[in-house]
Amino acid sequence: MDREKIPYKVIEKILKISRDDQKYLLKFYAKQSIEIQLNLEKKKKKTFHFLREKYTDINHGILSYCAHLLSIKSHYSFQKKFSTKKFDTLTLEEIRNISMIKLQIEDEKSYLKSSNKRSKLLHYWSVVKLYRGKKPKPLSFVKISEKLKKHYNFSVSHNTIAVLWREIELGNK
């Protein structure tokens, strides 16, 4: 889309959020756990239908973008509200919601810390598939590990490659 054709003023009117705040909310969204992001997608669908009924003359792509940002904004407000409150003023339901959010955030952090090599290896997966799929004789996982170290400066165990290969390519766990 051309920059002139994007109706920034229409988006700001619907959202009542400046362009800088929109960018901030999108960064906030990117930092959330996958569970929270999936929940926000559900909220986005409901918000989109509401916006579609209210703004019938506006492009659905713009409304979808607005619905996405509004769902993020509501979650951001929810998190901010509960992070500043004291527990003695909260109801049991509110404490449960805070605990679930905190638990999801900690689970995501621990997964990313424990599987750092694994997630980095996924970035090089096309290289692994290329070497493993060589005809007539595919390279061994040891050789693939050596090539990743030599050409990409990425050290990973051949066992890690083999385990991930079985999970992704063969469907075994």
C-alpha positions as CSV (number, residue, x, y, z in Angstrom):
1,M,0.0,0.0,0.0
2,D,1.2,3.5,-0.7
3,R,1.8,5.6,2.3
4,E,-0.7,8.2,1.2
5,K,-3.5,5.6,0.8
6,I,-3.2,4.3,4.4
7,P,-5.8,6.2,6.4
8,Y,-3.8,6.9,9.5
9,K,-6.3,9.4,10.7
10,V,-9.2,6.9,10.4
11,I,-7.2,4.3,12.3
12,E,-6.3,6.8,15.0
13,K,-10.0,7.9,15.2
14,I,-11.2,4.3,15.7
15,L,-8.5,3.3,18.1
16,K,-8.0,6.7,19.9
17,I,-4.3,5.7,20.0
18,S,-1.4,7.6,18.5
19,R,0.9,5.9,16.0
20,D,3.7,5.7,18.6
21,D,1.4,4.0,21.1
22,Q,0.4,1.6,18.4
23,K,4.0,0.6,17.9
24,Y,4.5,0.2,21.6
25,L,1.4,-2.1,21.9
26,L,2.7,-4.2,19.1
27,K,6.1,-4.6,20.8
28,F,4.2,-5.4,24.0
29,Y,2.3,-8.1,22.1
30,A,5.5,-9.6,20.7
31,K,6.9,-10.1,24.3
32,Q,3.9,-12.0,25.5
33,S,3.7,-15.8,25.8
34,I,2.1,-17.8,23.0
35,E,-0.9,-18.6,25.3
36,I,-1.6,-14.9,25.8
37,Q,-1.1,-14.2,22.1
38,L,-3.6,-17.0,21.2
39,N,-6.1,-15.6,23.7
40,L,-5.7,-12.1,22.2
41,E,-6.5,-13.6,18.8
42,K,-9.8,-14.9,20.1
43,K,-10.5,-11.4,21.5
44,K,-9.6,-9.9,18.2
45,K,-12.3,-11.9,16.4
46,K,-15.0,-10.7,18.7
47,T,-13.8,-7.1,18.5
48,F,-13.6,-7.3,14.7
49,H,-17.2,-8.3,14.5
50,F,-18.2,-5.4,16.7
51,L,-16.2,-2.9,14.7
52,R,-17.5,-4.3,11.4
53,E,-21.1,-3.6,12.5
54,K,-20.2,-0.1,13.8
55,Y,-18.0,1.0,10.8
56,T,-19.7,-0.6,7.8
57,D,-17.9,1.7,5.3
58,I,-14.3,1.0,6.4
59,N,-12.1,-1.7,4.8
60,H,-12.0,-5.0,6.6
61,G,-8.2,-5.0,6.7
62,I,-8.2,-1.8,8.6
63,L,-10.8,-3.0,11.0
64,S,-8.9,-6.2,11.5
65,Y,-5.8,-4.2,12.4
66,C,-7.8,-2.0,14.7
67,A,-9.4,-5.1,16.4
68,H,-5.9,-6.6,16.9
69,L,-4.6,-3.4,18.6
70,L,-7.7,-3.0,20.7
71,S,-7.4,-6.6,22.0
72,I,-3.7,-5.9,22.9
73,K,-4.7,-2.6,24.5
74,S,-7.3,-4.3,26.7
75,H,-4.8,-6.9,27.9
76,Y,-2.1,-4.3,28.5
77,S,-4.5,-2.3,30.6
78,F,-5.5,-5.4,32.5
79,Q,-1.9,-6.3,33.2
80,K,-1.0,-2.8,34.2
81,K,-4.1,-2.5,36.5
82,F,-3.2,-5.6,38.4
83,S,0.5,-5.0,38.6
84,T,-0.1,-1.8,40.4
85,K,-2.8,-3.1,42.8
86,K,-2.1,-4.5,46.3
87,F,-3.4,-8.0,47.0
88,D,-5.5,-7.0,50.0
89,T,-7.8,-4.9,47.7
90,L,-8.2,-7.7,45.1
91,T,-11.0,-10.3,44.8
92,L,-10.1,-14.0,44.6
93,E,-11.0,-14.0,40.9
94,E,-8.6,-11.1,40.2
95,I,-5.8,-12.8,42.2
96,R,-6.4,-16.0,40.2
97,N,-6.2,-14.1,36.9
98,I,-2.9,-12.4,37.9
99,S,-1.5,-15.8,39.0
100,M,-2.3,-17.4,35.7
101,I,-0.7,-14.6,33.7
102,K,2.4,-14.7,35.9
103,L,2.6,-18.4,35.5
104,Q,2.3,-18.3,31.7
105,I,5.0,-15.6,31.6
106,E,7.4,-17.7,33.8
107,D,6.6,-20.9,31.8
108,E,7.5,-19.1,28.6
109,K,10.8,-17.7,30.1
110,S,11.9,-21.1,31.4
111,Y,11.1,-22.8,28.1
112,L,13.2,-20.3,26.2
113,K,16.1,-20.6,28.6
114,S,16.1,-24.4,28.5
115,S,15.7,-24.8,24.8
116,N,17.9,-22.0,23.5
117,K,20.1,-24.4,21.4
118,R,17.0,-26.1,20.1
119,S,15.3,-22.8,19.1
120,K,18.5,-21.6,17.4
121,L,18.8,-24.9,15.6
122,L,15.3,-24.3,14.1
123,H,16.7,-21.2,12.4
124,Y,19.2,-23.4,10.6
125,W,16.7,-26.1,9.9
126,S,16.7,-25.5,6.1
127,V,20.4,-26.1,6.1
128,V,20.0,-29.3,8.1
129,K,17.4,-30.5,5.7
130,L,19.6,-29.7,2.8
131,Y,22.5,-31.7,4.1
132,R,20.4,-34.5,5.4
133,G,18.5,-34.8,2.1
134,K,21.6,-35.0,-0.2
135,K,21.3,-37.8,-2.7
136,P,22.4,-40.5,-3.0
137,K,23.9,-40.5,0.5
138,P,22.7,-38.0,3.1
139,L,25.3,-36.5,5.5
140,S,25.4,-37.9,9.1
141,F,24.3,-35.8,12.0
142,V,27.9,-35.6,13.1
143,K,28.9,-34.1,9.7
144,I,26.0,-31.7,9.8
145,S,27.1,-30.6,13.3
146,E,30.6,-30.0,12.0
147,K,29.3,-28.0,9.0
148,L,27.1,-25.8,11.1
149,K,30.1,-25.0,13.3
150,K,32.5,-24.4,10.4
151,H,30.2,-22.4,8.0
152,Y,27.7,-20.8,10.5
153,N,29.7,-20.6,13.7
154,F,26.9,-22.4,15.5
155,S,27.9,-25.3,17.9
156,V,25.3,-27.9,18.5
157,S,25.5,-31.5,19.4
158,H,24.8,-34.1,16.7
159,N,22.5,-35.8,19.3
160,T,20.4,-32.6,19.5
161,I,20.1,-32.5,15.7
162,A,19.1,-36.2,15.6
163,V,16.5,-35.8,18.3
164,L,14.9,-32.8,16.6
165,W,15.1,-34.5,13.2
166,R,13.1,-37.4,14.6
167,E,10.5,-35.1,16.1
168,I,10.1,-32.8,13.1
169,E,10.7,-34.9,10.0
170,L,9.7,-38.4,11.2
171,G,7.0,-37.3,13.7
172,N,8.5,-39.4,16.6
173,K,8.8,-38.0,20.1
